[in-house]
Amino acid sequence: MVALFFMRNGTFESSGFVLASLALPGVLGTIIFFNGLYGIGESLVLDCEDGTLLRAKATPNGMIGYFIGRIGASAAAVAVQVLAILVTGWFIVGGVALDSFSAWSTLLWVLVLGLLSALSIGAVLGATVGTARGLFFVTMPLMGVIAISGIFYPITALPGWLQGIAQVLPCYWLGLGLRSALLPADAVAIEIGQSWRHMETLGVLGAWAVAGLVLAPIVLRRMARNESGSKMDERRDKALQRAY
């Protein structure tokens, strides 16, 4: 918010659009993608270490219930952050054009699909890596992915080859969808093809979300199968050795 405050008098190239207004949807998109992905991944790792996953494994349909619960809790935590930044940015930065039912409905479905894609990818990574340190080293490079995704600014500012890479990633479409909901209609002039491409956004975010939601329970079940009381005791003993 401090950075956006000082960007409020700058403009994007010769378009005349305020940089802070263009960046606000990107800030929201980054919160959704990174916090959603890392938050649920970290929760899975910690739940594995303290035995929560092992108890869920022993409960009928426990893994499905556990996954749904984790998705809901992580989504709620990220949604609170998004709401706080959106309201604060609305007053500090200005330029938010949520003045119609269409804008609000677009914001809602982009948020839902963006959260589902980020959370499901995070669940897969958390279940695959299995340790907090491993998760850190896997997710930190994702900041570089976010940087080239065009989530902070229109992708037209990037070289052509980077634009092609970015459009495979959910980050780009999340940023585009948020800009389409939050910015005035004439801001579309600085996007690719001068279009918000809602159908493509729906398709790509939906595909990532569905793929993650299908894959995550499979990986979680495999992770749970490898858990046992003896492995928990072994991890606890190692942790105590490090502590003392």
Buried (B, 14 or more C-beta within 10 A) or exposed (E): BEEBEEBBEEBBEEBEBBBBBBBBBBBBBBBBBBBBBBBBBBBBBEBBBEBBBBEBBEEEEBBEEBBEEBBEBBBEBBBEBBEEBBEEBBEBBEBBBEEEEEBEEBBEBBBBBBBBBBBBBBBBBBBBBBEBEBBBEBBEEBEEBBBBBBBBBBBBEBEEEBBEBBBEBBBBBBBBBBBBBBBEEEBBEBBBEEEBBBEBBBEBBBBBBBBBBEBBBEBBBEBBEEBEEEEBEEBEEEEEEEEE
